[in-house]
Amino acid sequence: MDWKLELVPVPVTDVDRAKRFYSEQMGFVVDHDTRVGEDVRIVQLTPPGSGCSIVIAAGEGVAEPEPGSVQGLQLVVPDIAAARAQLVARGVAAGPVQHVENGALADGPGEPWNSFVYFSDPDGNGWALQERPADGA
């Protein structure tokens, strides 16, 4: 039996602002932007190449955790420097490439699976890019 994580809710204060950030700055594909009646709006977006999407929503009956409360969302990329450059070019305040060394973050890339870039969306939800080795090992 396969168990696939395919949708992660991300709490936001302003659906339009979040949709612009994730689609225009992050490059996520807008899968759908649906209104259910006058009060409920659901927007699903997917990172390029990902099997998992995020959903941002607002309105009556929508679970509303505190905006900015989601931390540690992670996107895995083949080239962290290129991915960071793309984000910065799109206006995302992405931190430098860092790695974990002796239990603390240090500047620059690390060994396989140990290169990260951290950033947040406009509500403070925390994201990381992680570089995977070219061979996927």
Buried (B, 14 or more C-beta within 10 A) or exposed (E): EEEEEEEEBBBBBBBEBBBEBBBEBBBBBEBEBEEEEEEBBBBBBBBEEBEEBBBBBBBEEBEEEEBBEBEEBEBBBEBBEEBBEBBEEEEBEBBEBBBEEEEEEEEEBBEEEBBBBBBBBBBBBBBBBBBBEEEEE
